Amino acid sequence: MAIAKPIRFMAGATMLLFVFLLYNMMREPASIDGLVGPNEAQRKDDMLRDPNLDGIALPSGTDMNALF
């Protein structure tokens, strides 16, 4: 009993993808110099204002209670 060529191709591609995923899971993680993690967070002292405190611009006539 023969297997059709597209099915053989998909099976081969699936095996290659599986091996690629195993390789990526087993290798040492890549690190980029200069990045800081959450434990070494740096505060930006030169920030003039906090952008998270800015209001949002709603179109006129929008009910704020209807949004939430």
N, CA, C and O atoms as a GROMACS GRO file, in nm:
protein
  272
    1MET      N    1   0.085  -0.117   0.000
    1MET     CA    2   0.000   0.000   0.000
    1MET      C    3   0.090   0.125   0.000
    1MET      O    4   0.175   0.141   0.088
    2ALA      N    5   0.071   0.209  -0.097
    2ALA     CA    6   0.156   0.326  -0.114
    2ALA      C    7   0.089   0.448  -0.050
    2ALA      O    8  -0.033   0.458  -0.040
    3ILE      N    9   0.173   0.540  -0.009
    3ILE     CA   10   0.125   0.666   0.049
    3ILE      C   11   0.147   0.774  -0.055
    3ILE      O   12   0.252   0.781  -0.119
    4ALA      N   13   0.047   0.859  -0.073
    4ALA     CA   14   0.055   0.964  -0.175
    4ALA      C   15   0.171   1.060  -0.145
    4ALA      O   16   0.208   1.080  -0.029
    5LYS      N   17   0.226   1.119  -0.250
    5LYS     CA   18   0.342   1.209  -0.235
    5LYS      C   19   0.314   1.329  -0.144
    5LYS      O   20   0.399   1.363  -0.062
    6PRO      N   21   0.197   1.396  -0.156
    6PRO     CA   22   0.174   1.510  -0.065
    6PRO      C   23   0.170   1.468   0.082
    6PRO      O   24   0.213   1.543   0.170
    7ILE      N   25   0.119   1.349   0.110
    7ILE     CA   26   0.114   1.300   0.248
    7ILE      C   27   0.256   1.269   0.297
    7ILE      O   28   0.289   1.297   0.412
    8ARG      N   29   0.339   1.211   0.211
    8ARG     CA   30   0.478   1.185   0.248
    8ARG      C   31   0.552   1.315   0.272
    8ARG      O   32   0.633   1.324   0.365
    9PHE      N   33   0.525   1.416   0.190
    9PHE     CA   34   0.588   1.546   0.208
    9PHE      C   35   0.546   1.609   0.341
    9PHE      O   36   0.630   1.661   0.414
   10MET      N   37   0.417   1.603   0.373
   10MET     CA   38   0.370   1.661   0.500
   10MET      C   39   0.428   1.586   0.619
   10MET      O   40   0.461   1.647   0.721
   11ALA      N   41   0.442   1.453   0.608
   11ALA     CA   42   0.501   1.376   0.718
   11ALA      C   43   0.648   1.413   0.736
   11ALA      O   44   0.694   1.428   0.849
   12GLY      N   45   0.720   1.428   0.627
   12GLY     CA   46   0.860   1.469   0.637
   12GLY      C   47   0.875   1.609   0.694
   12GLY      O   48   0.963   1.634   0.776
   13ALA      N   49   0.790   1.701   0.650
   13ALA     CA   50   0.795   1.838   0.701
   13ALA      C   51   0.761   1.841   0.850
   13ALA      O   52   0.819   1.919   0.926
   14THR      N   53   0.666   1.758   0.892
   14THR     CA   54   0.630   1.751   1.033
   14THR      C   55   0.746   1.699   1.117
   14THR      O   56   0.772   1.751   1.225
   15MET      N   57   0.815   1.597   1.067
   15MET     CA   58   0.931   1.546   1.140
   15MET      C   59   1.043   1.649   1.148
   15MET      O   60   1.106   1.664   1.253
   16LEU      N   61   1.067   1.719   1.039
   16LEU     CA   62   1.170   1.824   1.043
   16LEU      C   63   1.133   1.935   1.140
   16LEU      O   64   1.219   1.984   1.213
   17LEU      N   65   1.008   1.974   1.140
   17LEU     CA   66   0.963   2.077   1.234
   17LEU      C   67   0.977   2.031   1.378
   17LEU      O   68   1.019   2.108   1.464
   18PHE      N   69   0.944   1.906   1.404
   18PHE     CA   70   0.959   1.850   1.538
   18PHE      C   71   1.105   1.851   1.583
   18PHE      O   72   1.135   1.889   1.696
   19VAL      N   73   1.196   1.810   1.496
   19VAL     CA   74   1.339   1.810   1.528
   19VAL      C   75   1.388   1.954   1.550
   19VAL      O   76   1.467   1.979   1.641
   20PHE      N   77   1.341   2.048   1.468
   20PHE     CA   78   1.378   2.188   1.485
   20PHE      C   79   1.331   2.242   1.620
   20PHE      O   80   1.405   2.313   1.689
   21LEU      N   81   1.208   2.208   1.659
   21LEU     CA   82   1.157   2.253   1.789
   21LEU      C   83   1.235   2.190   1.905
   21LEU      O   84   1.263   2.258   2.004
   22LEU      N   85   1.268   2.063   1.893
   22LEU     CA   86   1.351   1.999   1.996
   22LEU      C   87   1.486   2.067   2.007
   22LEU      O   88   1.535   2.092   2.117
   23TYR      N   89   1.547   2.098   1.894
   23TYR     CA   90   1.676   2.166   1.894
   23TYR      C   91   1.666   2.302   1.964
   23TYR      O   92   1.753   2.337   2.044
   24ASN      N   93   1.562   2.377   1.934
   24ASN     CA   94   1.546   2.509   1.996
   24ASN      C   95   1.519   2.500   2.145
   24ASN      O   96   1.560   2.588   2.220
   25MET      N   97   1.451   2.396   2.189
   25MET     CA   98   1.424   2.382   2.332
   25MET      C   99   1.548   2.338   2.409
   25MET      O  100   1.563   2.374   2.526
   26MET      N  101   1.636   2.262   2.346
   26MET     CA  102   1.751   2.206   2.416
   26MET      C  103   1.874   2.297   2.414
   26MET      O  104   1.962   2.282   2.498
   27ARG      N  105   1.880   2.390   2.321
   27ARG     CA  106   2.001   2.472   2.313
   27ARG      C  107   2.000   2.580   2.420
   27ARG      O  108   1.897   2.612   2.479
   28GLU      N  109   2.117   2.636   2.444
   28GLU     CA  110   2.132   2.741   2.544
   28GLU      C  111   2.063   2.868   2.495
   28GLU      O  112   2.077   2.904   2.378
   29PRO      N  113   1.990   2.936   2.583
   29PRO     CA  114   1.920   3.057   2.538
   29PRO      C  115   2.019   3.166   2.497
   29PRO      O  116   2.124   3.184   2.559
   30ALA      N  117   1.983   3.238   2.393
   30ALA     CA  118   2.066   3.348   2.345
   30ALA      C  119   2.046   3.469   2.436
   30ALA      O  120   1.934   3.498   2.478
   31SER      N  121   2.152   3.539   2.464
   31SER     CA  122   2.140   3.659   2.546
   31SER      C  123   2.194   3.778   2.468
   31SER      O  124   2.289   3.765   2.390
   32ILE      N  125   2.134   3.890   2.490
   32ILE     CA  126   2.175   4.013   2.424
   32ILE      C  127   2.234   4.104   2.532
   32ILE      O  128   2.168   4.134   2.631
   33ASP      N  129   2.357   4.146   2.511
   33ASP     CA  130   2.421   4.235   2.608
   33ASP      C  131   2.353   4.371   2.608
   33ASP      O  132   2.313   4.422   2.503
   34GLY      N  133   2.342   4.428   2.726
   34GLY     CA  134   2.287   4.562   2.737
   34GLY      C  135   2.141   4.566   2.778
   34GLY      O  136   2.089   4.672   2.812
   35LEU      N  137   2.073   4.452   2.774
   35LEU     CA  138   1.933   4.450   2.817
   35LEU      C  139   1.926   4.429   2.967
   35LEU      O  140   2.010   4.359   3.025
   36VAL      N  141   1.828   4.488   3.030
   36VAL     CA  142   1.810   4.472   3.173
   36VAL      C  143   1.681   4.394   3.197
   36VAL      O  144   1.580   4.418   3.132
   37GLY      N  145   1.686   4.302   3.290
   37GLY     CA  146   1.570   4.222   3.325
   37GLY      C  147   1.482   4.295   3.425
   37GLY      O  148   1.513   4.407   3.465
   38PRO      N  149   1.374   4.231   3.467
   38PRO     CA  150   1.281   4.297   3.559
   38PRO      C  151   1.342   4.320   3.698
   38PRO      O  152   1.299   4.411   3.769
   39ASN      N  153   1.440   4.240   3.737
   39ASN     CA  154   1.502   4.259   3.868
   39ASN      C  155   1.603   4.373   3.869
   39ASN      O  156   1.638   4.426   3.975
   40GLU      N  157   1.650   4.410   3.751
   40GLU     CA  158   1.748   4.519   3.742
   40GLU      C  159   1.688   4.640   3.672
   40GLU      O  160   1.757   4.712   3.600
   41ALA      N  161   1.560   4.662   3.693
   41ALA     CA  162   1.493   4.772   3.623
   41ALA      C  163   1.555   4.905   3.662
   41ALA      O  164   1.590   4.928   3.777
   42GLN      N  165   1.568   4.992   3.565
   42GLN     CA  166   1.626   5.123   3.589
   42GLN      C  167   1.517   5.229   3.578
   42GLN      O  168   1.434   5.226   3.487
   43ARG      N  169   1.517   5.321   3.672
   43ARG     CA  170   1.419   5.428   3.672
   43ARG      C  171   1.469   5.542   3.583
   43ARG      O  172   1.586   5.580   3.588
   44LYS      N  173   1.382   5.594   3.503
   44LYS     CA  174   1.416   5.707   3.418
   44LYS      C  175   1.392   5.836   3.497
   44LYS      O  176   1.278   5.880   3.511
   45ASP      N  177   1.499   5.894   3.547
   45ASP     CA  178   1.486   6.016   3.627
   45ASP      C  179   1.465   6.139   3.541
   45ASP      O  180   1.419   6.242   3.590
   46ASP      N  181   1.499   6.130   3.414
   46ASP     CA  182   1.486   6.247   3.329
   46ASP      C  183   1.348   6.257   3.264
   46ASP      O  184   1.327   6.341   3.176
   47MET      N  185   1.254   6.172   3.304
   47MET     CA  186   1.121   6.176   3.247
   47MET      C  187   1.045   6.295   3.308
   47MET      O  188   1.031   6.304   3.430
   48LEU      N  189   0.998   6.384   3.223
   48LEU     CA  190   0.931   6.505   3.270
   48LEU      C  191   0.790   6.476   3.321
   48LEU      O  192   0.744   6.539   3.416
   49ARG      N  193   0.722   6.383   3.258
   49ARG     CA  194   0.586   6.349   3.302
   49ARG      C  195   0.565   6.200   3.278
   49ARG      O  196   0.634   6.138   3.199
   50ASP      N  197   0.467   6.145   3.349
   50ASP     CA  198   0.435   6.004   3.333
   50ASP      C  199   0.329   5.991   3.224
   50ASP      O  200   0.217   6.038   3.243
   51PRO      N  201   0.361   5.928   3.110
   51PRO     CA  202   0.263   5.918   3.003
   51PRO      C  203   0.143   5.831   3.039
   51PRO      O  204   0.039   5.840   2.974
   52ASN      N  205   0.155   5.747   3.142
   52ASN     CA  206   0.043   5.664   3.183
   52ASN      C  207  -0.065   5.745   3.254
   52ASN      O  208  -0.178   5.699   3.268
   53LEU      N  209  -0.031   5.863   3.297
   53LEU     CA  210  -0.129   5.947   3.367
   53LEU      C  211  -0.203   6.040   3.273
   53LEU      O  212  -0.292   6.113   3.316
   54ASP      N  213  -0.168   6.040   3.144
   54ASP     CA  214  -0.238   6.124   3.046
   54ASP      C  215  -0.381   6.075   3.029
   54ASP      O  216  -0.408   5.955   3.034
   55GLY      N  217  -0.471   6.169   3.009
   55GLY     CA  218  -0.609   6.133   2.983
   55GLY      C  219  -0.625   6.078   2.843
   55GLY      O  220  -0.536   6.090   2.759
   56ILE      N  221  -0.739   6.017   2.819
   56ILE     CA  222  -0.766   5.966   2.686
   56ILE      C  223  -0.861   6.061   2.616
   56ILE      O  224  -0.950   6.120   2.678
   57ALA      N  225  -0.843   6.076   2.488
   57ALA     CA  226  -0.927   6.166   2.410
   57ALA      C  227  -1.046   6.088   2.354
   57ALA      O  228  -1.029   6.002   2.268
   58LEU      N  229  -1.165   6.118   2.404
   58LEU     CA  230  -1.285   6.052   2.356
   58LEU      C  231  -1.359   6.145   2.262
   58LEU      O  232  -1.354   6.267   2.279
   59PRO      N  233  -1.426   6.091   2.163
   59PRO     CA  234  -1.508   6.174   2.076
   59PRO      C  235  -1.620   6.240   2.157
   59PRO      O  236  -1.666   6.185   2.257
   60SER      N  237  -1.662   6.358   2.113
   60SER     CA  238  -1.767   6.428   2.187
   60SER      C  239  -1.895   6.347   2.184
   60SER      O  240  -1.930   6.285   2.083
   61GLY      N  241  -1.965   6.348   2.295
   61GLY     CA  242  -2.090   6.274   2.306
   61GLY      C  243  -2.072   6.130   2.348
   61GLY      O  244  -2.170   6.056   2.354
   62THR      N  245  -1.950   6.088   2.378
   62THR     CA  246  -1.927   5.950   2.422
   62THR      C  247  -1.949   5.941   2.573
   62THR      O  248  -1.894   6.020   2.650
   63ASP      N  249  -2.028   5.845   2.613
   63ASP     CA  250  -2.054   5.823   2.755
   63ASP      C  251  -1.945   5.732   2.809
   63ASP      O  252  -1.929   5.620   2.761
   64MET      N  253  -1.870   5.779   2.909
   64MET     CA  254  -1.760   5.702   2.965
   64MET      C  255  -1.810   5.574   3.029
   64MET      O  256  -1.742   5.472   3.024
   65ASN      N  257  -1.929   5.576   3.091
   65ASN     CA  258  -1.983   5.457   3.155
   65ASN      C  259  -2.022   5.350   3.053
   65ASN      O  260  -2.025   5.232   3.086
   66ALA      N  261  -2.051   5.390   2.930
   66ALA     CA  262  -2.089   5.294   2.828
   66ALA      C  263  -1.968   5.214   2.778
   66ALA      O  264  -1.984   5.108   2.718
   67LEU      N  265  -1.847   5.265   2.803
   67LEU     CA  266  -1.727   5.197   2.757
   67LEU      C  267  -1.690   5.079   2.845
   67LEU      O  268  -1.627   4.984   2.798
   68PHE      N  269  -1.729   5.083   2.972
   68PHE     CA  270  -1.687   4.978   3.066
   68PHE      C  271  -1.802   4.900   3.116
   68PHE      O  272  -1.785   4.808   3.195
   0.00000   0.00000   0.00000
